Amino acid sequence: MKFKTQRIDSNQDGIHERLADIVQRNLEHPFQKPIAEHTQTAFNQAKEWLASRSGGMIFDSGCGIGESSRIIAQQNPHSNVIAIDRSEVRLGKHERIFESTLDNLLFVRADILDFWRLAVAENWVLEKHFILYPNPYPKATHVQRRWHASPVFTDLLKLGGELTVRSNWKTYIDEFVFALGIVNIEAETVEYTAEQPMTAFERKYWADGQTTWQTCIKKPPEGGFLN
Ligand SMILES: C[S@@+](CC[C@H](N)C(=O)[O-])C[C@H]1O[C@@H](n2cnc3c(N)ncnc32)[C@H](O)[C@@H]1O
């Protein structure tokens, strides 16, 4: 499979001018869209998997082919990693590339918009949460598809956990930090470098000479960011 590595081309100059209003409105109005059946089924399976296990919970949301999910699972052997992606093709690629499975790693094909809400409804609180290279939706008119401007931003905050978000579009991380500021969470955008890439997209961006950006929030309040 080929990954697109184009640099971000956006008609938006800096943080979206309506972002504060959008985030505020989303915080005040819970998302009402019904849960898709396939995500409910995937969630039930994840719940069952967790029931027989001890240890904390980590999400790799939008895991793609799941390279990062394996690294996270190996680095956190006492935690349970749930790797979520809606793409059967990407999840299927994981199975073809990596022969072995890891005991503390579960892949679920699900829509994050629903999976996060189901997790909040079950009062799940995460130990860590990775959102690595989410689709940037760089067109200004698509701002509400970005996680921090989406109606499930509230759920993301309620899930808590040490949160790591990375993008090759600095504006995405600047906006994420801005949205966190609205709920009084201090964060900053920093350039992200490391010896080894953690995800397929990260590898491609670096090979293409692109800079990658990160915001990381350590030590969320007990019970999530909003409680
Ligand atoms: C740009 S890719 C990054 C994948 C991986 N994190 C990486 O860095 O290689 C974004 C991923 O998010 C997934 N995704 C986007 N929206 C989603 C949603 N609503 N529910 C589940 N997965 C979603 C896509 O299928 C895709 O695999």
PDBQT file of the ligand as one rigid body, heavy atoms in Angstrom, charges set to zero:
ROOT
HETATM    1  C1  LIG A 301      -3.040   9.296   8.670  1.00  0.00    +0.000 C 
HETATM    2  S1  LIG A 301      -3.449   7.721   9.258  1.00  0.00    +0.000 S 
HETATM    3  C2  LIG A 301      -2.290   7.462  10.564  1.00  0.00    +0.000 C 
HETATM    4  C3  LIG A 301      -2.158   6.028  10.948  1.00  0.00    +0.000 C 
HETATM    5  C4  LIG A 301      -1.104   5.697  12.011  1.00  0.00    +0.000 C 
HETATM    6  N1  LIG A 301      -1.427   6.319  13.289  1.00  0.00    +0.000 N 
HETATM    7  C5  LIG A 301       0.258   6.113  11.544  1.00  0.00    +0.000 C 
HETATM    8  O1  LIG A 301       0.778   7.116  12.057  1.00  0.00    +0.000 OA
HETATM    9  O2  LIG A 301       0.807   5.429  10.668  1.00  0.00    +0.000 OA
HETATM   10  C6  LIG A 301      -4.962   8.032  10.153  1.00  0.00    +0.000 C 
HETATM   11  C7  LIG A 301      -5.690   6.765  10.533  1.00  0.00    +0.000 C 
HETATM   12  O3  LIG A 301      -6.837   7.117  11.279  1.00  0.00    +0.000 OA
HETATM   13  C8  LIG A 301      -7.911   6.262  10.884  1.00  0.00    +0.000 C 
HETATM   14  N2  LIG A 301      -9.177   6.964  11.176  1.00  0.00    +0.000 N 
HETATM   15  C9  LIG A 301      -9.545   8.184  10.738  1.00  0.00    +0.000 A 
HETATM   16  N3  LIG A 301     -10.779   8.491  11.205  1.00  0.00    +0.000 NA
HETATM   17  C10 LIG A 301     -11.177   7.430  11.960  1.00  0.00    +0.000 A 
HETATM   18  C11 LIG A 301     -12.351   7.137  12.693  1.00  0.00    +0.000 A 
HETATM   19  N4  LIG A 301     -13.379   8.007  12.764  1.00  0.00    +0.000 N 
HETATM   20  N5  LIG A 301     -12.435   5.967  13.339  1.00  0.00    +0.000 NA
HETATM   21  C12 LIG A 301     -11.405   5.072  13.286  1.00  0.00    +0.000 A 
HETATM   22  N6  LIG A 301     -10.268   5.285  12.595  1.00  0.00    +0.000 NA
HETATM   23  C13 LIG A 301     -10.149   6.445  11.938  1.00  0.00    +0.000 A 
HETATM   24  C14 LIG A 301      -7.682   6.012   9.414  1.00  0.00    +0.000 C 
HETATM   25  O4  LIG A 301      -8.316   4.808   8.972  1.00  0.00    +0.000 OA
HETATM   26  C15 LIG A 301      -6.157   5.941   9.344  1.00  0.00    +0.000 C 
HETATM   27  O5  LIG A 301      -5.686   4.623   9.469  1.00  0.00    +0.000 OA
ENDROOT
TORSDOF 0
